[in-house]
């Protein structure tokens, strides 16, 4: 007897798995059931990144009522105000949307030639894994939140003036050299593999050193570290990782140390802009730092810092850059660098 082919999962199948019981409330009904003003409920829904349904569309479930009711309790207790709730909703929506998209792409990459039966089995497996993934997500979020709180509490500036959002950090940009040429020569699959490989290596290096990967922009990553020595270690490890990947492009890194403004998970301010300008100055395989980094690395063993030619940088006038490199054990022993002068290694732009 032949086996009955498995059917392709429907939209209803997917929603039932991930969302539970079907929708039964309209936009006005869900707000009324939760005891939250309908206008605020709509603002929260938009901030989460969801399309606004029509007033008569049945689009909300009991789970939506429960979530909205919890928000109402926090508002009534005075623990949060409406502005904070909307900002929190926007942060949650943007972060989870990217996470969901990324995870879906990982799965879809392995299902390029999948049939309906395989898709059905995948949905069944997802149902089994979902509870554990949910608990893992909450655990990782708590650990990340603790790490952020620890970094912020370690900032003397923030402790001295809690009203100031500015903190002092080392900021680094690392980008792939000649990415335009690679993007022109590689097919879409190979290009995606190149970008994902770079982001993956950068994420591992930054995390291993205790820094934070702020964002990845295809051929470029932005990271922060609590002190110049940590940032220097990250930059040197990124350069080493690129050299170890003989088939891929080289990287160049710019580092600056100073006050930054953290906003919505990103970082802003002159220090960030200066790090970007220094990256543009760097030659392939080199690390260029500002005077704040150079001062902070004074006396740190295993490093060589050399002043190079002063040059103009948009928005900063004429700046004094430095080249950072690691000393080899032999150079540490004799007390001077070997080979090509470091100052030459950093001269020139792209």
C-alpha positions as CSV (number, residue, x, y, z in Angstrom):
1,X,0.0,0.0,0.0
2,X,1.5,3.3,-1.0
3,X,2.1,6.0,1.6
4,X,-0.2,9.0,1.5
5,X,1.9,12.1,0.7
6,X,2.1,14.7,3.5
7,X,0.4,17.9,2.7
8,X,2.1,21.3,2.7
9,X,1.5,23.1,6.0
10,X,-1.1,25.9,5.7
11,X,-1.1,29.3,7.2
12,X,-3.7,28.0,9.8
13,X,-1.3,25.2,10.7
14,X,1.6,27.6,11.3
15,X,-0.5,30.1,13.3
16,X,-2.0,27.3,15.4
17,X,1.5,26.0,16.3
18,X,3.1,29.4,17.2
19,X,0.1,31.4,18.4
20,X,-2.2,28.8,20.0
21,X,-6.0,29.3,19.9
22,X,-7.3,31.2,17.0
23,X,-8.2,34.9,17.1
24,X,-11.5,35.9,18.5
25,X,-11.3,39.7,19.2
26,X,-11.3,42.8,17.2
27,X,-9.0,45.8,17.9
28,X,-11.5,47.5,20.1
29,X,-12.6,44.3,21.9
30,X,-9.1,43.3,22.8
31,X,-8.4,46.7,24.4
32,X,-11.7,46.6,26.3
33,X,-11.1,43.1,27.6
34,X,-7.6,44.1,28.7
35,X,-8.7,47.3,30.3
36,X,-6.3,49.4,28.3
37,X,-7.4,52.5,26.2
38,X,-7.8,51.5,22.6
39,X,-5.6,54.3,21.3
40,X,-2.7,53.1,23.5
41,X,-3.3,49.5,22.5
42,X,-3.0,50.6,18.8
43,X,0.2,52.5,19.6
44,X,1.7,49.5,21.3
45,X,0.7,47.2,18.4
46,X,2.3,49.6,15.8
47,X,5.5,49.9,18.0
48,X,5.8,46.1,18.0
49,X,5.9,46.3,14.2
50,X,2.6,44.8,13.3
51,X,0.1,46.2,10.7
52,X,-3.0,47.8,12.1
53,X,-6.0,45.6,11.4
54,X,-9.4,47.1,10.4
55,X,-11.7,47.9,13.3
56,X,-14.0,45.0,12.5
57,X,-11.2,42.5,11.7
58,X,-11.0,39.6,14.2
59,X,-7.2,39.5,14.7
60,X,-6.5,39.1,18.4
61,X,-6.5,36.1,20.7
62,X,-6.7,35.5,24.4
63,X,-2.9,35.6,24.6
64,X,-3.0,39.1,23.2
65,X,-5.6,40.1,25.9
66,X,-3.4,38.6,28.6
67,X,-0.3,40.4,27.4
68,X,-2.1,43.8,27.1
69,X,-3.7,43.3,30.5
70,X,-0.2,42.8,32.0
71,X,0.9,46.1,30.5
72,X,-2.2,47.8,32.0
73,X,-1.3,46.5,35.5
74,X,2.2,48.0,35.2
75,X,0.7,51.3,34.1
76,X,-1.9,51.4,36.9
77,X,0.8,50.6,39.5
78,X,2.9,53.5,38.2
79,X,5.9,51.2,37.5
80,X,5.9,52.4,33.8
81,X,4.4,55.3,31.9
82,X,2.9,55.2,28.4
83,X,6.1,56.7,26.8
84,X,8.3,54.0,28.3
85,X,5.8,51.2,27.3
86,X,5.8,52.3,23.7
87,X,9.6,52.6,23.6
88,X,10.0,49.2,25.2
89,X,7.5,47.7,22.7
90,X,9.4,49.2,19.8
91,X,12.7,47.7,21.1
92,X,11.0,44.3,21.5
93,X,9.4,44.4,18.1
94,X,12.5,45.4,16.2
95,X,14.8,42.9,18.0
96,X,12.4,39.9,17.8
97,X,11.6,40.6,14.1
98,X,15.3,40.4,13.2
99,X,15.7,37.3,15.3
100,X,12.8,35.6,13.8
101,X,13.9,36.5,10.2
102,X,17.4,35.3,10.9
103,X,16.3,32.0,12.4
104,X,13.9,31.4,9.5
105,X,16.7,32.1,7.0
106,X,18.9,29.5,8.7
107,X,16.2,26.9,8.4
108,X,15.2,27.8,4.9
109,X,18.8,27.6,3.7
110,X,18.7,23.9,4.5
111,X,15.3,23.4,2.8
112,X,16.0,24.6,-0.7
113,X,14.9,21.4,-2.2
114,X,12.5,20.3,0.5
115,X,9.2,18.7,-0.4
116,X,5.8,19.1,1.3
117,X,6.5,16.1,3.5
118,X,9.8,17.5,4.8
119,X,8.1,20.9,5.5
120,X,5.4,19.1,7.5
121,X,8.0,17.2,9.5
122,X,9.9,20.4,10.1
123,X,6.7,22.0,11.5
124,X,6.2,19.0,13.8
125,X,9.8,19.2,15.0
126,X,9.4,23.0,15.6
127,X,6.4,22.2,17.9
128,X,8.5,19.9,20.0
129,X,11.4,22.3,20.3
130,X,9.4,25.5,20.8
131,X,9.0,25.3,24.7
132,X,12.8,24.7,25.1
133,X,13.7,27.5,22.7
134,X,11.3,29.8,24.5
135,X,13.0,29.1,27.9
136,X,16.4,29.5,26.3
137,X,15.4,32.9,24.8
138,X,14.4,34.2,28.2
139,X,17.6,32.9,29.8
140,X,19.8,34.5,27.2
141,X,17.9,37.8,27.5
142,X,18.4,37.8,31.3
143,X,22.1,37.2,30.9
144,X,22.5,39.9,28.3
145,X,20.5,42.3,30.5
146,X,22.8,41.6,33.4
147,X,25.9,42.2,31.2
148,X,24.5,45.6,30.1
149,X,23.6,46.6,33.7
150,X,27.1,45.6,34.8
151,X,28.8,47.7,32.1
152,X,26.6,50.7,32.8
153,X,27.2,50.5,36.6
154,X,30.9,50.3,35.9
155,X,30.8,53.7,34.2
156,X,32.1,56.4,36.7
157,X,30.4,59.1,34.7
158,X,27.0,57.4,34.9
159,X,27.4,56.8,38.6
160,X,28.4,60.5,39.2
161,X,25.5,61.8,37.2
162,X,22.6,59.3,36.6
163,X,20.8,61.9,34.5
164,X,23.5,61.8,31.9
165,X,23.1,59.1,29.3
166,X,26.6,59.5,28.0
167,X,29.2,56.9,29.0
168,X,32.9,56.5,28.1
169,X,33.7,53.5,25.9
170,X,36.1,52.3,23.2
171,X,34.4,52.1,19.8
172,X,35.6,50.1,16.9
173,X,34.7,49.7,13.2
174,X,36.0,46.8,11.2
175,X,35.3,46.4,7.5
176,X,36.1,44.1,4.7
177,X,38.6,45.4,2.2
178,X,37.5,45.5,-1.5
179,X,34.0,44.3,-0.7
180,X,32.6,46.0,-3.8
181,X,34.9,43.9,-6.0
182,X,33.9,40.7,-4.1
183,X,30.2,41.6,-4.4
184,X,30.6,42.0,-8.1
185,X,32.6,38.8,-8.7
186,X,30.6,36.4,-6.4
187,X,27.2,34.9,-7.0
188,X,24.5,35.7,-4.4
189,X,25.0,32.4,-2.5
190,X,28.8,32.9,-2.2
191,X,28.4,36.6,-1.3
192,X,25.9,35.7,1.5
193,X,28.3,33.1,2.8
194,X,31.1,35.7,2.8
195,X,29.0,38.3,4.8
196,X,27.6,35.7,7.2
197,X,31.1,34.3,7.8
198,X,32.5,37.7,8.5
199,X,29.7,38.6,10.9
200,X,30.0,35.2,12.6
201,X,33.8,35.5,13.2
202,X,33.4,39.1,14.4
203,X,30.7,38.2,16.8
204,X,32.7,35.3,18.2
205,X,35.9,37.5,18.6
206,X,34.0,40.4,20.2
207,X,32.1,38.1,22.7
208,X,35.3,36.2,23.6
209,X,37.0,39.4,24.7
210,X,34.0,40.7,26.6
211,X,33.0,43.5,24.2
212,X,29.6,44.1,22.5
213,X,28.8,43.7,18.9
214,X,26.5,46.7,18.4
215,X,25.5,46.0,14.8
216,X,26.6,44.4,11.5
217,X,26.2,46.2,8.3
218,X,27.1,43.6,5.7
219,X,30.8,44.4,5.0
220,X,31.3,46.3,8.3
221,X,30.8,45.7,12.1
222,X,30.5,48.2,14.9
223,X,31.6,47.1,18.4
224,X,32.3,48.6,21.8
225,X,34.5,47.7,24.7
226,X,34.8,49.0,28.3
227,X,38.4,50.0,28.0
228,X,41.2,50.6,25.4
229,X,43.0,47.3,26.2
230,X,39.9,45.2,25.5
231,X,39.2,47.0,22.3
232,X,42.8,46.6,21.1
233,X,42.6,42.9,21.8
234,X,39.4,42.6,19.8
235,X,40.9,44.6,16.8
236,X,44.1,42.4,16.8
237,X,42.0,39.2,16.9
238,X,39.8,40.4,14.1
239,X,42.9,41.1,12.0
240,X,44.3,37.6,12.8
241,X,41.0,35.9,12.0
242,X,40.9,37.6,8.6
243,X,44.5,36.5,7.9
244,X,43.7,33.0,8.8
245,X,40.9,33.0,6.2
246,X,43.2,33.0,3.3
247,X,40.5,32.9,0.6
248,X,38.6,35.9,2.0
249,X,39.2,39.6,2.0
250,X,41.4,41.4,4.6
251,X,40.0,43.7,7.2
252,X,40.9,47.1,8.5
253,X,39.9,48.6,11.9
254,X,39.5,52.0,13.4
255,X,39.4,52.5,17.2
256,X,38.5,55.6,19.2
257,X,38.0,56.1,23.0
258,X,35.7,58.7,24.5
259,X,32.1,59.5,25.4
260,X,29.3,57.9,23.5
261,X,25.5,58.1,23.6
262,X,23.7,54.8,23.8
263,X,20.3,54.9,22.2
264,X,17.9,52.1,21.1
265,X,20.7,49.6,21.3
266,X,22.9,51.6,19.0
267,X,25.7,54.1,19.9
268,X,26.1,57.7,18.7
269,X,28.3,60.7,19.1
270,X,31.7,62.1,17.9
271,X,33.6,59.1,19.3
272,X,31.7,56.8,17.0
273,X,32.1,59.1,14.0
274,X,35.9,59.4,14.7
275,X,36.2,55.6,14.8
276,X,34.6,55.5,11.3
277,X,36.9,58.2,10.0
278,X,39.9,56.2,11.3
279,X,38.7,53.1,9.5
280,X,38.7,54.9,6.2
281,X,42.3,55.9,6.8
282,X,43.5,52.4,7.5
283,X,45.2,50.2,4.9
284,X,44.2,46.5,4.5
285,X,45.3,44.6,7.6
286,X,46.0,47.6,9.7
287,X,44.5,49.1,12.9
288,X,44.4,52.9,13.3
289,X,43.6,54.4,16.7
290,X,43.0,57.9,18.0
291,X,44.9,59.7,20.7
292,X,42.5,58.6,23.4
293,X,43.2,55.0,22.6
294,X,46.9,55.7,22.4
295,X,47.0,57.2,25.8
296,X,44.9,54.4,27.3
297,X,47.3,51.8,25.9
298,X,50.4,53.4,27.2
299,X,52.4,50.7,29.1
300,X,50.2,47.8,28.0
301,X,52.6,44.9,27.2
302,X,52.6,43.2,23.8
303,X,51.6,46.3,21.8
304,X,53.4,48.6,19.5
305,X,51.9,52.1,18.9
306,X,53.4,54.4,16.3
307,X,52.4,57.9,15.3
308,X,51.8,58.5,11.6
309,X,51.2,61.6,9.5
310,X,48.5,64.0,10.7
311,X,45.7,64.4,8.3
312,X,42.3,66.0,7.9
313,X,39.1,64.1,8.9
314,X,35.7,65.3,8.0
315,X,34.1,66.9,11.0
316,X,37.2,66.9,13.2
317,X,39.7,69.1,11.4
318,X,43.3,67.8,11.4
319,X,43.7,64.7,13.6
320,X,46.7,62.7,14.9
321,X,46.3,59.0,14.1
322,X,48.4,56.1,15.4
323,X,49.0,52.6,14.1
324,X,48.4,49.7,16.5
325,X,50.1,46.4,16.1
326,X,51.1,43.4,18.3
327,X,54.7,42.9,19.2
328,X,56.1,39.4,18.5
329,X,58.0,37.7,21.3
330,X,61.3,38.5,19.6
331,X,60.4,42.2,19.3
332,X,59.5,42.2,23.0
333,X,62.9,40.8,23.7
334,X,64.9,43.3,21.7
335,X,62.5,46.2,22.5
336,X,61.9,47.4,18.9
337,X,59.8,46.3,16.0
338,X,61.2,44.3,13.2
339,X,60.8,44.6,9.4
340,X,58.8,47.4,7.8
341,X,58.3,50.6,9.9
342,X,54.9,50.7,11.4
343,X,54.3,54.3,10.4
344,X,54.4,53.2,6.7
345,X,51.9,50.4,7.3
346,X,49.1,52.8,8.1
347,X,49.7,55.4,5.5
348,X,47.1,55.9,2.8
349,X,43.4,55.3,2.5
350,X,41.4,52.4,0.9
